[in-house]
Amino acid sequence: MPRVKKAVKSRQRRKKILDMAKGYRGGRSKLLRSASEAVDRALKFAYRDRKTRKRSFRSLWIMRINAAARQHGLSYSRFMNALKKTDVSLDRKALAYLAVNDPEAFARLARMAKEAA
């Protein structure tokens, strides 16, 4: 049987790791083992923080809605409950956008919520 050396595949594997480690300092971008450890760690954090970003944005939207609702004499929970009763189907992201960028529209929603509550 012919001898198989796998040079191409192993080089591709090493190159992939070192390309992902581009920009890291020192041996972490040059040495395969250090680079591999650094890349594994970075990928783990990236995966974890994609989930965390969703949580932190949701809490930011809730804070913005709460601040805007309190300017109109409502708490966040009463405001959201009243919107559900009036069948307003805006999500928190859209409500937070309105609270920051279109206060008149948010004021109309707050009036509707007060009437429903």
Steps between C-alpha positions, in 0.01 A plus 500: 500500500618854437611711791259779597663806654193729543713810463231705329225429755719551806636826357145618433403414856796689650452795263132528596589533869783747438277710273238517774773609745609789277532816707574318825819608676825308518507124473122483506503597134816312398519169692245233421429376852470849652292618207274197524438561871435870443263435209307234695460742789395784270242283323358389835461862611349597164238225527416591860484873434269467201245377754594770753456776241136403452440521876674833540313660209167381639580655839605824329169514312309438824688783674420741218132405492479528878658848501266622227192343661579661835507841331135433419410379849512125436733229621653260249289203606170695496591650162579162343190339653279779365654467154421128503139579595467743210649246256801715411748249360823700511802321640737652755756593235245705306359660817850601614567650155180703525584610854835640386433622147128579482371625838166616350414149381603358838281760671203379290572143608524613862161674470349180358656303785361739762151469354526120503635489858 
